[in-house]
Amino acid sequence: MTVSIIIINYNSFRLTSDCIRSVIQFTKETSYEIILVDNASAECDPALFLNEFPGIRLIRSDKNGGFAYGNNLGVAAATGEIILLLNSDTVLTEDSISQSARYLTAHPGAGVVSCRMTYPDGRIQYTARRFRSISWELLDLFRFIPLLMPYTKRAKRMLGKYFRHDTNLQADWLNGAFFMFPKKIVDQLPGHQLDDRFFMYGEDQLWCEQFKNLGYQHLFFADTTIIHINSGSTSLSKQLGLRKTMMKHELEIMRLRKGKGWYYFLFKLIYTGKESTRNLIKAIIFRMTGKLVR
């Protein structure tokens, strides 16, 4: 089995180089290729990557078409049986790619496998998720209720921040920073490519919904860990703008899942009300203290 590792670069030469370097350093037990897609960066000449990493394949896009667009360019050029979409702001500290590939091939019904991720300071990232629903939103709003549940029941029911990410399990969707799946799935999708309706953010959830509809399961693999820097913006306006974009995409995915009936409209009322209130509280805290609450 060969893993085609697709990395998107957009004006992040140092981060992307660190990512590629870690892949080469630690990936020892599986055959792989690295396909670097440069999304029309202006920071430097993408050919500089080839100076340091002559073994990679470089694809230069003539436009920044977004995350999904760039990954589709990479998938189209991939020769491996397994695809790994790997964010440029990730760093391997062990052979996570080989371990995850073995886990994927050991589970024939698996669509996506994603591994455990931490921030550089060691904090866990919430990479295994449930699809949003009315019941999930209400339990998250009145979170004392899930906190009264035994941990194993709460973790399995809610995932995300309610789960310690310390055991292998099936999730509804997985973080796209390390997104491994069999290439054959792409041939079963409309247009034989990943859905690119979103420029950025929410693609991982959208793809997991579409893979699920094809009959695949999505597996969180806790036995290996990577670092995902994911620093985020320190600007309140940018962070709130990002959250609004994510809310819009969440609603689009819910519409795809449930249609535009009563369920969608009730979910929209609860979800937008909850998230808008949280955004308002974040803005008030920032104006009072100067601290940006994530």
C-alpha positions in Angstrom: 0.0 0.0 0.0 1.2 3.5 -0.9 0.0 6.6 0.9 -0.3 9.8 -1.2 0.2 12.6 1.3 -1.3 15.8 0.0 -0.2 19.1 1.6 -1.6 22.5 0.6 0.7 25.5 0.9 -0.5 29.1 0.9 2.0 31.7 2.0 3.4 29.5 4.7 6.8 28.3 3.5 8.3 27.8 7.0 5.4 25.9 8.4 5.0 23.8 5.3 8.7 23.0 5.3 8.6 21.9 8.9 5.6 19.6 8.1 7.3 18.0 5.1 10.5 17.6 7.1 8.7 15.7 9.9 6.9 13.4 7.4 10.2 12.4 5.8 11.9 12.0 9.2 9.3 9.8 10.8 7.5 7.9 8.0 9.5 4.7 7.8 7.2 1.7 7.7 5.0 2.5 4.6 5.5 3.5 1.1 4.5 7.1 0.4 4.6 10.1 -1.9 4.3 13.7 -1.0 2.3 15.9 -3.3 2.6 19.6 -2.4 -0.1 21.9 -4.0 0.8 25.5 -3.9 -2.4 27.6 -4.0 -0.9 30.6 -5.9 1.3 31.8 -3.0 2.9 35.2 -3.2 5.2 34.7 -0.3 8.0 33.1 -2.3 8.7 31.0 -5.4 7.2 27.5 -4.7 10.3 26.0 -6.5 12.2 26.7 -3.3 10.5 23.6 -1.8 12.2 21.5 -4.4 15.6 22.8 -3.4 15.2 21.3 0.1 12.8 18.4 -0.8 13.7 17.2 -4.3 11.7 14.0 -3.9 8.3 15.7 -3.6 5.9 16.4 -6.4 5.0 20.1 -6.7 1.7 21.2 -8.3 1.4 24.9 -8.9 -2.2 26.2 -8.9 -2.8 29.3 -10.9 -5.3 30.5 -8.3 -6.1 30.2 -4.7 -9.3 28.1 -5.1 -9.5 27.1 -1.4 -8.7 24.0 0.6 -10.9 21.6 -1.2 -9.9 22.9 -4.6 -6.2 22.4 -3.9 -6.7 19.0 -2.4 -8.6 17.9 -5.5 -5.6 18.9 -7.6 -3.5 16.7 -5.4 -5.9 13.7 -5.4 -6.1 13.8 -9.2 -2.3 13.4 -9.3 -2.1 10.8 -6.6 -0.9 7.3 -7.4 -1.4 5.7 -3.9 -4.2 3.5 -2.8 -4.6 5.6 0.4 -5.0 9.4 0.5 -3.8 11.5 3.4 -4.9 15.2 3.5 -2.3 16.7 5.9 -2.5 20.3 7.0 0.7 22.3 6.5 0.6 23.4 10.2 1.0 19.8 11.5 4.2 18.2 12.7 4.8 14.5 13.2 6.7 13.2 16.2 6.4 9.5 15.4 5.4 7.3 12.5 1.7 8.3 12.7 1.2 7.8 9.0 2.2 4.2 8.9 0.3 3.4 12.1 -2.9 5.1 10.8 -2.5 3.4 7.4 -2.3 0.0 9.1 -5.4 0.8 11.2 -7.3 1.9 8.0 -6.5 -1.3 6.1 -7.4 -3.4 9.1 -11.0 -2.0 9.0 -12.4 -2.6 5.5 -15.5 -0.6 6.2 -13.5 2.5 7.2 -14.0 5.7 5.3 -11.9 8.2 7.2 -9.3 7.6 9.9 -7.9 10.5 11.9 -5.5 10.4 14.8 -5.1 12.1 18.1 -3.9 15.7 17.9 -2.5 18.1 20.4 -1.5 21.8 20.4 2.2 22.5 20.8 1.8 22.9 24.5 0.3 19.4 24.8 -3.4 20.3 25.2 -5.8 17.9 23.4 -7.6 19.1 20.3 -11.2 18.0 19.9 -10.9 16.1 16.6 -13.5 13.4 17.0 -17.0 14.8 16.7 -20.7 14.0 16.5 -22.9 15.6 13.9 -24.9 18.5 15.4 -28.5 17.8 16.2 -31.2 19.4 18.3 -30.6 17.0 21.2 -26.8 17.6 21.0 -27.3 21.4 21.0 -29.6 21.3 24.0 -27.3 19.0 26.0 -24.4 21.3 25.1 -26.4 24.4 26.1 -27.4 22.8 29.5 -24.1 21.1 29.9 -24.6 20.2 33.5 -26.8 17.4 32.2 -24.1 15.5 30.3 -21.7 16.2 33.1 -24.0 14.2 35.4 -23.6 11.2 33.1 -20.9 8.6 33.6 -17.8 9.6 31.6 -18.0 6.7 29.1 -21.7 7.4 28.3 -21.1 11.2 28.1 -18.0 10.8 25.9 -19.7 8.4 23.4 -22.9 10.4 23.3 -21.2 13.8 22.8 -17.6 13.4 21.7 -15.8 16.7 21.0 -14.8 18.5 24.2 -16.7 15.9 26.3 -14.3 13.2 25.1 -10.7 12.8 26.4 -9.5 11.4 23.0 -7.9 8.5 24.7 -9.5 5.5 23.1 -10.3 4.3 19.6 -13.9 4.7 18.5 -16.3 5.5 15.7 -17.1 9.2 15.2 -19.6 11.0 12.9 -16.8 13.3 11.5 -13.2 13.9 12.0 -10.9 16.9 11.8 -9.5 17.5 8.3 -5.9 18.3 9.5 -5.1 14.6 9.3 -7.7 13.1 7.0 -6.9 9.6 5.7 -9.2 7.6 3.4 -9.1 5.0 0.6 -8.7 6.7 -2.7 -11.4 4.4 -4.2 -14.0 6.5 -2.4 -13.3 9.5 -4.6 -14.5 7.5 -7.6 -17.9 7.1 -5.9 -18.4 10.8 -5.4 -20.2 13.1 -7.8 -17.7 14.4 -10.4 -15.1 11.9 -9.0 -13.8 14.5 -6.7 -14.2 16.0 -3.2 -17.0 18.4 -2.8 -15.5 21.9 -3.1 -18.6 24.1 -2.4 -16.8 25.6 0.7 -13.7 27.7 0.1 -12.5 26.9 3.6 -13.8 25.4 6.9 -16.4 22.7 7.2 -15.2 20.6 4.4 -14.2 17.7 6.7 -17.7 17.5 8.1 -19.3 17.8 4.7 -17.1 15.0 3.3 -17.7 12.7 6.3 -21.5 13.1 5.7 -21.1 12.2 2.1 -18.8 9.3 2.8 -21.3 8.0 5.4 -24.0 8.1 2.9 -21.9 5.8 0.8 -21.9 3.3 3.7 -18.5 4.1 5.2 -17.6 4.5 8.9 -15.3 7.1 10.3 -12.7 6.0 12.9 -10.8 8.0 15.5 -7.4 6.4 16.1 -6.0 7.3 19.6 -2.8 5.2 19.5 -0.7 7.8 17.7 -0.5 11.6 18.1 0.6 14.5 15.9 1.0 18.2 16.8 -1.5 20.5 15.1 -0.4 24.1 15.6 -3.7 25.7 14.7 -2.8 29.0 16.3 -5.9 30.8 15.0 -6.3 34.6 14.8 -5.6 36.9 17.7 -8.0 39.5 16.2 -11.6 39.5 17.6 -13.1 40.6 14.3 -11.3 37.8 12.4 -12.3 35.2 15.0 -15.9 36.3 15.0 -15.9 36.4 11.2 -14.6 32.9 11.1 -17.3 31.7 13.5 -20.0 33.3 11.3 -18.6 31.4 8.3 -18.6 28.2 10.3 -22.1 28.7 11.4 -23.2 29.3 7.8 -21.5 26.0 6.7 -23.0 24.1 9.7 -26.5 25.2 8.6 -25.8 24.2 5.0 -24.7 20.7 6.1 -27.8 20.4 8.3 -29.9 21.3 5.3 -28.3 18.6 3.3 -28.8 16.1 6.0 -32.3 16.9 7.1 -33.8 19.0 4.3 -35.6 22.3 5.0 -38.4 21.0 7.1 -39.4 21.7 10.7 -36.3 20.0 12.1 -34.0 22.3 10.2 -35.8 25.4 11.3 -35.9 24.4 14.9 -32.2 23.4 14.8 -31.4 26.7 13.2 -33.2 28.6 15.9 -31.5 26.8 18.8 -28.0 26.7 17.2 -27.8 30.3 15.9 -29.3 31.6 19.2 -26.7 29.7 21.2 -23.7 30.6 19.1 -24.7 34.2 18.6 -25.0 34.6 22.4 -21.6 33.0 22.9 -20.1 35.4 20.3 -21.6 38.4 22.1 -20.2 37.2 25.4 -16.8 36.8 23.8 -17.0 40.4 22.4 -18.0 41.8 25.8 -15.2 40.0 27.6 -12.7 41.2 25.1 -13.8 44.8 25.4 -13.8 44.7 29.2 -10.5 42.8 29.7 -8.7 42.8 26.4 -8.6 39.0 26.6 -9.7 36.9 23.6 -11.7 33.9 24.8 -11.5 31.1 22.2 
